[in-house]
Amino acid sequence: MKKRRIISFIIVFIIFITIVSVVSELGKGVDVIDDALQYAYISKEELIQKLGEPKRIDGDIYVYEEKEFTIKNNIVTKYKYLPNEPVKYKIQNTIFKMFGITPNKNTMKKVVDNNITYKFQDVSDKVWEVEIYGMNEKNKTFDMIFISYKE
């Protein structure tokens, strides 16, 4: 009887340690690329204060190194991250964290999922839409992300 308890305790302990290590591994290693929320609703003047003069301006699009911002009525309404190389991620649902976004699980809806492109709407109180392009689940990479702010 005592032997069973000891064996049961050891098994439960091993399961507990395994769960703790898996959960801690999930939370580790999310490389934050940019806090996309810092650009929500800011004016073009504030954008220039944060990032300096753009490389070029194409109408209402301000182009920086690996980033583009759409300005409407003097306010940033869209952020595009356009890296030169695919971006690595560990787990697909940590991509939001890489850009400082905490999705609202009650409102967010996945509207496109074709294994290459993912589009989510009503993502958070500040973010209307997140579009992730060039997803490669085998290599755990994506090519670019577009973030549209709520107006």
BELJO-V55976 format. One record per backbone hydrogen bond with DSSP energy under -0.5 kcal/mol. CO is the residue of the C=O (numbers start at 1). NH is the residue of the N-H. E is the energy in kcal/mol with one decimal. If there is no record, write none. Layout:
# BELJO-V55976
CO|NH|E / CO|NH|E
This chain:
# BELJO-V55976
1|5|-1.8 / 2|6|-2.3 / 3|7|-2.5 / 4|8|-3.2 / 5|9|-3.0 / 6|10|-2.4 / 7|11|-2.4 / 8|12|-2.8 / 9|13|-2.6 / 10|14|-2.4 / 11|15|-2.4 / 12|16|-2.6 / 13|17|-2.6 / 14|18|-2.3 / 15|19|-2.5 / 16|20|-2.6 / 17|21|-2.4 / 18|22|-2.3 / 19|23|-2.7 / 20|24|-2.4 / 21|25|-1.8 / 22|26|-1.9 / 23|27|-1.4 / 24|28|-0.9 / 29|31|-1.1 / 30|32|-0.7 / 31|33|-0.6 / 34|36|-1.3 / 35|38|-1.6 / 36|39|-1.4 / 37|40|-1.0 / 39|42|-1.4 / 42|76|-2.7 / 43|47|-2.2 / 44|48|-2.2 / 45|49|-2.1 / 46|50|-2.1 / 47|51|-2.8 / 48|52|-2.5 / 56|63|-2.8 / 57|59|-0.7 / 58|60|-0.5 / 58|61|-1.6 / 60|62|-0.5 / 60|71|-3.3 / 61|58|-2.8 / 61|63|-0.6 / 62|64|-0.5 / 62|69|-2.2 / 63|55|-2.4 / 63|56|-1.3 / 64|67|-1.0 / 66|82|-2.9 / 67|64|-3.3 / 68|80|-2.8 / 69|62|-2.9 / 69|71|-0.5 / 70|72|-0.5 / 70|77|-3.0 / 70|78|-1.2 / 72|75|-1.6 / 74|44|-0.9 / 75|72|-2.8 / 76|41|-1.3 / 77|149|-2.5 / 78|70|-2.2 / 79|147|-3.3 / 80|68|-2.0 / 80|82|-0.6 / 81|145|-1.7 / 87|142|-1.6 / 91|94|-2.3 / 92|95|-1.7 / 94|98|-1.4 / 96|99|-1.7 / 96|101|-2.3 / 97|100|-1.7 / 98|33|-2.6 / 98|34|-1.7 / 99|36|-1.8 / 99|37|-0.5 / 101|103|-0.7 / 103|105|-0.9 / 104|107|-1.1 / 104|108|-2.8 / 109|111|-0.7 / 109|121|-2.7 / 112|119|-2.0 / 116|135|-3.1 / 117|114|-1.8 / 118|132|-3.2 / 119|111|-2.9 / 119|112|-1.5 / 120|130|-2.2 / 121|109|-2.2 / 123|104|-3.5 / 126|128|-0.6 / 126|150|-2.6 / 127|123|-0.6 / 127|124|-2.3 / 128|122|-2.1 / 128|123|-0.6 / 129|148|-2.9 / 130|120|-2.7 / 131|133|-0.5 / 131|146|-2.7 / 132|118|-2.4 / 133|143|-2.3 / 133|144|-1.5 / 136|140|-1.4 / 136|141|-1.8 / 140|89|-2.3 / 141|136|-2.9 / 142|87|-3.2 / 144|133|-2.6 / 145|81|-3.0 / 146|131|-2.8 / 147|79|-2.9 / 148|128|-2.1 / 148|129|-1.7
